[in-house]
């Protein structure tokens, strides 16, 4: 079977704040606004979606939205200029062979920006 892409959906509280963070701050392209769900293009056929529901958003302490880029440092500097708090500056993680940092989106999801030290 050949799959053509991926959309990972996450519940959110505030679509407008989520839209601002992913579209304006992280520069992801909004490809579909479905009223209660937003879908952003991450890569060629990879997307992340956020849906606002009337019920409570479940706890999501272990979930991470990871974005891959060669320019980890540039993304870090962009978020700092926008006064978006990060957990720490980018650092080398030898265990996983990555260079990365973490920030948080408006719903508290950890957003990791990383590059692999060796191609997948």
BAKOL-110601 format. One record per residue: x, y negated, z negated of N, C-alpha, C, O in turn; residue in three letters. Coordinates in pm, whole numbers, plus 32768, in hexadecimal, padded with zeros to 4 digits. Last residue first. Layout:
<recs>
(rec (X,Y,Z),(X,Y,Z),(X,Y,Z),(X,Y,Z),"ALA") ...
</recs>
This chain:
<recs>
(rec (8702,7BC8,7CFB),(86B4,7C40,7CDD),(86C7,7CA7,7D4A),(868E,7D14,7D43),"UNK") (rec (884D,7B38,7CDF),(87CC,7B47,7D23),(8786,7BC9,7CF9),(87C8,7C2C,7CD7),"UNK") (rec (88C9,7AD0,7BA3),(88DD,7B24,7C19),(8854,7B38,7C59),(87F1,7B47,7C12),"UNK") (rec (885B,7A1E,7AF6),(88E8,7A0C,7B16),(8910,7A61,7B8F),(896D,7A3F,7BD8),"UNK") (rec (8720,798C,7B34),(876D,7A04,7B1C),(87FE,79E9,7B43),(8819,79A6,7BA6),"UNK") (rec (869B,7873,7A8D),(86D5,78AD,7B06),(8722,7928,7ADD),(875E,792D,7A72),"UNK") (rec (8571,77E0,79FE),(85EB,7830,79FD),(861E,784B,7A89),(85D7,783D,7AED),"UNK") (rec (8499,7769,7913),(84D3,7748,7995),(855B,778D,7997),(85AE,7777,793F),"UNK") (rec (8377,77C8,786D),(8407,77DD,787B),(842F,77B6,7909),(83EF,77DE,796A),"UNK") (rec (828C,775C,779C),(82B0,7755,7829),(8348,775E,782F),(838F,7707,77FD),"UNK") (rec (81A4,77D6,76BD),(8233,77BE,76D3),(824B,77C2,7769),(8223,7820,77AD),"UNK") (rec (8072,772F,768B),(80BB,779B,76CD),(814E,7775,76D7),(8170,7703,76F5),"UNK") (rec (7FE9,7659,7621),(8049,769D,75CB),(808F,7714,760A),(80DE,7757,75C8),"UNK") (rec (7F53,75CA,76CB),(7F0D,7631,767E),(7F6B,7680,7625),(7F41,76E0,75E4),"UNK") (rec (8007,7520,7750),(7FA3,74E6,76F5),(7F56,754C,76A1),(7F1F,7528,7639),"UNK") (rec (813E,75E2,7736),(80D7,759B,7781),(806D,7567,771F),(8077,7581,76A7),"UNK") (rec (828F,75C1,76CB),(8207,75F0,76AF),(81A4,759E,7701),(81B4,7525,7710),"UNK") (rec (83CD,764C,7730),(8379,75DA,770C),(82F0,7616,76EB),(82DF,7690,76EE),"UNK") (rec (8515,76DA,7737),(8485,76E7,771F),(8447,765E,7700),(8484,760A,76BE),"UNK") (rec (8615,773C,7824),(85E4,76EF,77B1),(854D,7703,77A8),(850E,7736,7805),"UNK") (rec (8736,77F2,78AE),(86A9,77CF,789C),(8692,776E,7829),(86EC,7751,77DA),"UNK") (rec (87D3,78E7,7964),(87EA,7862,792F),(875E,7825,7925),(8716,7824,7989),"UNK") (rec (8809,7A4B,7934),(87BD,79D6,7964),(87F3,7956,7926),(8838,7959,78C0),"UNK") (rec (8839,7B53,78D5),(887A,7B21,794D),(8831,7AAB,798B),(881C,7AA6,7A04),"UNK") (rec (87DD,7BAF,77E6),(8784,7BBF,7859),(87C0,7B8B,78DA),(8782,7B95,7944),"UNK") (rec (88C1,7B7F,7747),(8875,7BFC,7739),(8820,7C16,77B4),(881B,7C87,77E5),"UNK") (rec (8912,7A7B,7777),(895E,7AE8,77B2),(8914,7B6D,77AC),(8927,7BC2,7802),"UNK") (rec (888D,7962,77B9),(8861,79D6,776D),(88A1,7A50,77B0),(886E,7A84,7813),"UNK") (rec (88EA,7813,77A5),(8907,7895,77DF),(88D5,7901,7782),(88EF,78FE,7709),"UNK") (rec (87F7,770A,7796),(8869,7758,7763),(8874,77DC,77AD),(8815,780D,77EA),"UNK") (rec (876A,75C2,7788),(8783,7641,77CF),(87FF,7686,7796),(8860,7647,776E),"UNK") (rec (8710,754D,7639),(8746,753B,76C1),(875A,75C3,7705),(875B,762B,76C2),"UNK") (rec (85D9,75B5,759F),(866A,759E,759A),(8698,7582,7629),(864E,759D,7687),"UNK") (rec (84C8,7595,75C2),(84F9,75D7,7549),(858D,75BE,7534),(85BB,75B4,74C2),"UNK") (rec (8456,744F,7626),(8488,74D4,7645),(84BD,7510,75C4),(84DC,74C9,7565),"UNK") (rec (8357,7363,7662),(83B0,73A6,7603),(83D7,7430,7635),(8384,747D,7667),"UNK") (rec (835B,726D,774A),(8321,72F0,772B),(8385,733B,76D6),(83F8,734F,76FD),"UNK") (rec (83A6,7175,77AD),(8390,7185,771D),(8344,7204,76FA),(82F7,7208,769A),"UNK") (rec (83FD,716A,78AA),(836C,715D,7898),(8344,716C,7805),(82CD,7170,77E5),"UNK") (rec (8507,71A7,7887),(84E4,711E,78B0),(844F,7102,789D),(8428,7090,7883),"UNK") (rec (84E7,72B9,784F),(8516,725F,77E4),(84F5,71CE,7807),(84CC,7181,77AF),"UNK") (rec (8499,7315,794B),(843C,731F,78DB),(8467,72C4,7868),(8411,7287,7827),"UNK") (rec (8587,72DB,79DD),(8506,72A1,7A03),(84A5,72A3,798D),(8466,723D,796F),"UNK") (rec (8644,737D,795E),(8653,72EB,7959),(85D1,72A5,797D),(85AF,723F,7942),"UNK") (rec (85DB,747A,79A3),(85E7,7454,7917),(85F0,73BB,790B),(85AB,737F,78B9),"UNK") (rec (85F7,7472,7AB7),(8571,747B,7A7D),(8574,7451,79EA),(8519,740C,79BB),"UNK") (rec (8711,7469,7AC6),(86C0,73FD,7AFE),(8633,73FC,7AC5),(85FD,7392,7AA5),"UNK") (rec (8757,7561,7A54),(8782,74E4,7A14),(872E,746E,7A45),(8709,7418,79F5),"UNK") (rec (86ED,7614,7B10),(86BC,7614,7A85),(86DD,7590,7A42),(8688,7555,79FE),"UNK") (rec (86E3,7641,7C34),(8701,75C2,7BF3),(86C4,75BA,7B67),(8671,7563,7B4C),"UNK") (rec (8684,772D,7C90),(8716,7721,7C88),(873D,76A4,7C39),(87AA,769E,7C01),"UNK") (rec (856E,77B7,7BE2),(85A8,774D,7C34),(8640,7753,7C27),(8675,777B,7BBF),"UNK") (rec (8441,7848,7B75),(84CA,785E,7BA4),(84F6,77EA,7BFC),(84AD,77C0,7C56),"UNK") (rec (8382,7846,7A51),(8394,780C,7AD6),(8427,781B,7AFC),(847F,77FC,7AAC),"UNK") (rec (82B0,78FB,7985),(833B,78E7,79AE),(833F,78B7,7A3E),(8308,78F6,7A98),"UNK") (rec (81EB,78E6,787C),(81E4,78C7,790A),(8273,78A6,7933),(82AA,7841,7908),"UNK") (rec (81B1,79D4,7785),(8210,7972,77BA),(81F4,7962,784F),(81E6,79C5,7897),"UNK") (rec (8110,7A43,765D),(810C,7A2A,76EC),(816F,79BD,7714),(817F,7959,76CF),"UNK") (rec (8105,7A61,754B),(8169,7AAD,7593),(816E,7A92,7629),(81C7,7AC5,766D),"UNK") (rec (8032,79BE,74F2),(80BA,79A5,74C3),(8125,79EF,7512),(8196,79BF,751B),"UNK") (rec (7F24,798C,7521),(7F7B,79B4,758F),(800E,79A1,756C),(805D,7977,75C1),"UNK") (rec (7DD4,79B0,74BE),(7E5F,799D,7498),(7EB8,79D1,7508),(7E9A,7A37,7546),"UNK") (rec (7CD8,7944,75AF),(7D15,79A2,7551),(7DA4,797C,752E),(7DE5,7932,7577),"UNK") (rec (7C04,7834,75A5),(7C79,786A,75EA),(7CBE,78C7,7588),(7CDC,789E,7518),"UNK") (rec (7AA4,785B,7572),(7B2A,783D,7541),(7B96,787B,7598),(7B86,78E9,75CD),"UNK") (rec (79C4,7808,7684),(79E8,784B,7607),(7A78,782A,75E1),(7ABD,77E4,762B),"UNK") (rec (79C2,7785,7773),(7979,7748,7705),(7998,778B,7680),(7988,774E,7616),"UNK") (rec (7AFB,7762,7822),(7A86,77AE,77FB),(7A41,7769,7785),(7A80,771C,773D),"UNK") (rec (7BC0,7715,792F),(7B86,76E0,78B5),(7B05,772A,7899),(7AAC,7730,78EE),"UNK") (rec (7CD9,77B6,79B3),(7C47,77AC,79B1),(7C18,7779,792A),(7C42,77AA,78C1),"UNK") (rec (7DE8,77AA,7A8A),(7DB8,778B,7A04),(7D23,7774,7A0C),(7CF3,7727,7A60),"UNK") (rec (7EDF,7866,7B3F),(7E5C,7827,7B34),(7E37,7812,7AA2),(7E60,785D,7A4A),"UNK") (rec (7FED,7874,7C1A),(7FC2,787A,7B8F),(7F3F,782D,7B88),(7F31,77C1,7BC1),"UNK") (rec (8075,793B,7D26),(8024,78CD,7CF2),(800B,78E1,7C5D),(8014,7951,7C29),"UNK") (rec (812C,7990,7E42),(811D,79A1,7DB1),(80DA,7924,7D79),(8101,78B3,7D99),"UNK") (rec (8193,798C,7F43),(8110,79C9,7F2B),(80FD,79EA,7E97),(80C7,7A52,7E74),"UNK") (rec (826B,78C2,7F1C),(822D,78E5,7F9B),(81A1,7922,7F8B),(8142,78ED,7FC4),"UNK") (rec (821B,7830,7DDB),(8279,785B,7E42),(8228,7888,7EBB),(81AF,7876,7EBF),"UNK") (rec (8149,77AD,7D5D),(81CC,77B2,7D1D),(8237,77D3,7D83),(82A3,7797,7D82),"UNK") (rec (8025,76F3,7D73),(8085,7743,7DBD),(810C,7739,7D77),(813C,76CC,7D58),"UNK") (rec (7F13,7708,7C94),(7F8C,76C3,7CBF),(7FE8,7723,7D08),(7FF9,7796,7CDF),"UNK") (rec (7DC1,76E3,7C5F),(7E28,773F,7C8D),(7E9B,76EF,7CC8),(7E87,769C,7D21),"UNK") (rec (7CCD,76B9,7B62),(7D30,767A,7BBA),(7D97,76E3,7BE0),(7DC0,7733,7B8C),"UNK") (rec (7B74,76D0,7B10),(7BF8,7711,7B1E),(7C4E,76C2,7B81),(7C1C,768E,7BE5),"UNK") (rec (7A8C,764A,7B1A),(7AB6,7676,7A95),(7B3B,76C0,7A99),(7B6E,76EA,7A31),"UNK") (rec (7AC3,75E1,7C2D),(7A6A,75A6,7BC9),(7A93,75CB,7B3C),(7ABA,7574,7AEE),"UNK") (rec (7B8C,7647,7CC2),(7B0C,768F,7CC5),(7AA9,7658,7C5D),(7A47,769B,7C3B),"UNK") (rec (7C7C,75DB,7D84),(7C33,75AC,7D0F),(7BA8,75E9,7D18),(7B59,75C2,7D6E),"UNK") (rec (7DA5,764F,7E07),(7D15,7667,7DFE),(7CE2,7631,7D7A),(7D13,7654,7D0F),"UNK") (rec (7EA7,75F8,7E04),(7E74,762B,7E83),(7DDD,7646,7E7F),(7D9E,7653,7EE8),"UNK") (rec (7F89,7519,7D8C),(7F02,754A,7D72),(7EC8,7576,7DF8),(7EB8,7525,7E53),"UNK") (rec (80DD,7558,7D73),(8072,752E,7DCD),(7FEE,756D,7DA3),(7FE3,75E7,7D98),"UNK") (rec (81A2,74E1,7C64),(8165,7551,7CAB),(80F2,751C,7D00),(80AE,74BD,7CD9),"UNK") (rec (822E,7426,7BC4),(822D,7417,7C57),(81FD,7494,7CA1),(8229,74AE,7D11),"UNK") (rec (8226,7410,7AB5),(8277,747D,7AEB),(827B,747E,7B84),(82C3,74CE,7BC0),"UNK") (rec (8187,7321,7AA3),(8204,7330,7A59),(825F,739C,7A93),(82D8,7388,7AA0),"UNK") (rec (80AC,733C,7B5D),(80FD,72C2,7B53),(8185,72DC,7B16),(81EB,72B2,7B4C),"UNK") (rec (8059,7451,7B45),(8062,740B,7BC5),(80C1,7393,7BBC),(811D,7388,7C0D),"UNK") (rec (806E,749F,7A36),(80A2,74F6,7AA0),(80B3,74AD,7B25),(8113,74C9,7B6D),"UNK") (rec (8005,73BC,79A6),(8084,73FD,7982),(80BE,744B,79F8),(8132,7439,7A1A),"UNK") (rec (7F10,737E,7A23),(7F7B,731B,7A1B),(8002,735D,7A00),(8066,7338,7A3E),"UNK") (rec (7E83,746F,79F7),(7EA2,7441,7A80),(7F15,73DE,7A7E),(7F72,73E8,7ACF),"UNK") (rec (7E70,7469,78E1),(7EB8,74D6,7923),(7EE0,74AD,79B0),(7F50,74C5,79DB),"UNK") (rec (7DD1,7388,78C0),(7E58,738A,7886),(7EAD,73F6,78C7),(7F24,73E2,78E0),"UNK") (rec (7CED,73EB,794B),(7D31,7370,7977),(7DBF,736A,7940),(7E1C,7349,7989),"UNK") (rec (7C9A,74D0,78BC),(7CCA,74DB,7946),(7D17,7460,7974),(7D7A,746D,79BC),"UNK") (rec (7CC7,7541,778C),(7CB5,74BF,77CB),(7CF1,74C4,7858),(7D6A,74BE,7869),"UNK") (rec (7CEC,764D,7738),(7C8A,75F7,76F5),(7C64,757D,7749),(7BF0,7556,774D),"UNK") (rec (7D09,777F,77FA),(7D3B,76FF,77C6),(7CC8,76B1,7788),(7C53,76CE,77A0),"UNK") (rec (7D83,78C7,7857),(7D19,786D,7827),(7D56,77EC,77F2),(7DC8,77EA,77C3),"UNK") (rec (7E2E,791D,7981),(7E34,7906,78F1),(7DBF,78AD,78C9),(7D9C,7850,7912),"UNK") (rec (7E89,79FC,7A88),(7E2C,799C,7A4E),(7E3A,7996,79B6),(7E4F,79FC,7974),"UNK") (rec (7F62,7A23,7B90),(7F52,7A42,7B02),(7EF9,79D4,7AC7),(7F1A,795E,7AD1),"UNK") (rec (7F62,7AA3,7CCA),(7F2E,7A33,7C7C),(7F20,7A65,7BED),(7EDA,7AC7,7BD4),"UNK") (rec (8027,7B0D,7DD8),(8008,7B1B,7D4B),(7FCE,7A98,7D17),(8001,7A2C,7D34),"UNK") (rec (8029,7BC5,7F13),(8048,7B57,7EBA),(801F,7B74,7E2C),(7FFA,7BE4,7E09),"UNK") (rec (7FF9,7CA5,7FAE),(801C,7C29,7FF1),(803F,7BB5,7F94),(806D,7B4D,7FC3),"UNK") (rec (8060,7DFC,7FAF),(801B,7D8C,7F6F),(804D,7D0B,7FAE),(80BE,7D05,7FDE),"UNK") (rec (8038,7F24,8053),(8080,7EA6,8057),(802B,7E3A,8016),(7FBA,7E21,8041),"UNK") (rec (8054,8076,8000),(8000,8000,8000),(8059,7F84,8000),(80BA,7F7C,7FB5),"UNK") 
</recs>
